[in-house]
């Protein structure tokens, strides 16, 4: 349980401080949203898409972690933590591996028990990739319940 608590203290601040991407056009008109960040997945067979996304670098005990997150207006969120400087490749998700995933819905928190994360791009503070796996409920009314995530994709600046 101690590892799960540490995961939430590292990843959840990123969920709370979701960023927005804005750009001013050449005519000095008001700021407009540029939809270049995204995160989506199929969770328990249903499409899940973010309304807002963000990315940041968190440092704890000298170890830097890229935290990418997305949230819906319905208060559910996914947060992924991976080592700063990660190179393109496929990695195992899970506690103690340096690659973690948390899923939060009203009344329940889940952490990844098994899965993979593939990074296709990580340059100029833009990270792009995919993820799949099983998350296990650690807080809520059905502790130990597993939920399957498939077709996960992200494209986020940090």
Secondary structure, DSSP 4 states (H G I P E B T S, - for coil): -HHHHHHHHHHHHHHHT----EE--TT-PPPEE----EEEEEETTEEEE-SEEEEEEEEETTEEEEEEEEE-TTS-EEEEEEETTPPSEEEE-BTTTTBEEEEEETTEEEEEEEEEEEEEEEETTEEEEEEEEEEEEEESSSTT-EEEEEEEEEEEE-
